[in-house]
Amino acid sequence: MNTTEFRKRGKEMIDYVADYIETIEQRSVYPDVQPGYLRSLIPEEVPVEPEMYEDVVKDIERVIMPGVTHWHSPFFYAYFPTASSFPAMLADMLCGAIGCIGFSWAASPACTELETVMLDWLGKMINLPENFLAGTTGCGGGVIQGTASEATLMSLLAARSRIVRWIQADNPDRTESEIFSKLVAYSSDQAHSSVERAGLIGGVTMKKVPTDEKFSVQGEALKKMVERDRRAGLIPFYFCATLGTTASCAFDNIIELGPLCNAAKMWMHIDAAYAGSAFICPEFRPLLNGVEFADSFNFNAHKWLLVNFDCSVMWVKERADIIGAFKMDPLYLKHDHQESGLVTDYRHWQIPLGRRFRSLKLWFVFRLYGLRGLQDHIRKQVLLAKEFEKMVRDDQRFEICAEVILGLVCFRLKGSNELNETLLKRINSTRKIHMVPCQLSGKFVLRFAVCARTTELHHVRESWAHITDLASELLQELPH
Ligand SMILES: Cc1ncc(COP(=O)(O)O)c(C=O)c1O
């Protein structure tokens, strides 16, 4: 493909994408295919001779689209949102075109510098304490990770190396492996599975702290566990707080937990994967109060801030903790400015070496929406969730199962878990709307997360009508 053809095909592709987004709600939100559906639709081997572009494009509708779950359909209410906007898609194209691997400042200075400045912009948008920002005299700074899972793992590994360093400073005879065997990390019993996984990968015990009736960890619960473990000769070193849990969007009490972690010399990481974007609105910012006690903080701009996947933003108060934990410096990666104190080499902040120019997406989205446009988006989706909550509360057959704070509504039919499982199965098998369940206090609960940028009140009303129709049918089938 030469540049002349690229220009033509590029314009056609933009048209295809625009049509896809514009007409997406006419497609079934959930695909009707069986496992292995795709293999029989394409050849067993790669073509030896080049094919025609038209033939490839034809296969998008024949091979790919039948197996796509349409996350950007206004009828998609599963998991949490994954963000999408045209400015972010255009920035992603430019990122692909520049195609640099920005592992160090020298590997592409703009890639590194824009990232540092965008993380400062975003830090200011959510009113992060100054010491998390790079552009101040503090020792902090921000980085784009691929996912919240990676951010949690990085924070845990940095905390692990910090505690070993601290202990060995006073007790040089204690070996790393002996210390490792005594380390204990903690997270909410509502934390995302990626937190438990970070413990597994990091080779440390991860204990679950029980939550209260609002699914939130309180200081006392963590304190009890930490004291018990210390008495048993263990070394508590890390706590991962969640702001906006996956199941019900609950918030741990970081105002209590933070000082406790600081006093116990435990690293506090905050996972706000979904809820973090909402903190750009002053009315939701109080939910982040207590972040001043944290060592690291992360959220997925690719969930709710109109920046397409992947773009998980993470800040640390002491960048030396993270850089120092994993520093490798082979000759082929060195450059003249690395010890100048003026540049960041992001390869030290993450697990892979390579990294894309993801900050372009933040730059385009911030400038083309403005803070106000992004706040409008968050507020609109929260309002839609509140409208849905009202509809549920107005129907006596249903109950709300957790406080609705942001864009997620947890609800169920009053009755057995089996009844609700059947209802969800029927909802999803019609493929008109798509939702996933969660379990809260032993109950099977339906989650309605406002996801797509294009979801409007009429979509929410239509979806509720659909849910209640299916519920009525189901209830009529029950023996009276
Ligand atoms: C609270 C929370 N943490 C972590 C994750 C994992 O996110 P990622 O896919 O970015 O690793 C999720 C995913 O929804 C989440 O809700």
Ligand as a Chemical Component Dictionary entry (heavy atoms), coordinates in Angstrom:
data_LIG
# 
_chem_comp.id                   LIG 
_chem_comp.type                 NON-POLYMER 
_chem_comp.pdbx_formal_charge   0 
_chem_comp.three_letter_code    LIG 
# 
loop_
_chem_comp_atom.comp_id 
_chem_comp_atom.atom_id 
_chem_comp_atom.alt_atom_id 
_chem_comp_atom.type_symbol 
_chem_comp_atom.charge 
_chem_comp_atom.model_Cartn_x 
_chem_comp_atom.model_Cartn_y 
_chem_comp_atom.model_Cartn_z 
_chem_comp_atom.pdbx_ordinal 
LIG C1 C1 C 0 -11.799 -1.425 40.963 1  
LIG C2 C2 C 0 -11.091 -2.095 39.812 2  
LIG N1 N1 N 0 -9.786  -2.341 39.898 3  
LIG C3 C3 C 0 -9.106  -2.933 38.904 4  
LIG C4 C4 C 0 -9.742  -3.305 37.742 5  
LIG C5 C5 C 0 -8.928  -3.970 36.663 6  
LIG O1 O1 O 0 -8.725  -3.081 35.639 7  
LIG P1 P1 P 0 -7.659  -3.334 34.467 8  
LIG O2 O2 O 0 -8.374  -4.093 33.417 9  
LIG O3 O3 O 0 -7.302  -1.955 34.035 10 
LIG O4 O4 O 0 -6.513  -4.075 35.034 11 
LIG C6 C6 C 0 -11.109 -3.057 37.590 12 
LIG C7 C7 C 0 -11.819 -3.435 36.361 13 
LIG O5 O5 O 0 -12.948 -3.138 36.141 14 
LIG C8 C8 C 0 -11.800 -2.446 38.655 15 
LIG O6 O6 O 0 -13.112 -2.220 38.584 16 
# 
loop_
_chem_comp_bond.comp_id 
_chem_comp_bond.atom_id_1 
_chem_comp_bond.atom_id_2 
_chem_comp_bond.value_order 
_chem_comp_bond.pdbx_ordinal 
LIG C1 C2 SING 1  
LIG C2 N1 SING 2  
LIG C2 C8 DOUB 3  
LIG N1 C3 DOUB 4  
LIG C3 C4 SING 5  
LIG C4 C5 SING 6  
LIG C4 C6 DOUB 7  
LIG C5 O1 SING 8  
LIG O1 P1 SING 9  
LIG P1 O2 DOUB 10 
LIG P1 O3 SING 11 
LIG P1 O4 SING 12 
LIG C6 C7 SING 13 
LIG C6 C8 SING 14 
LIG C7 O5 DOUB 15 
LIG C8 O6 SING 16 
# 
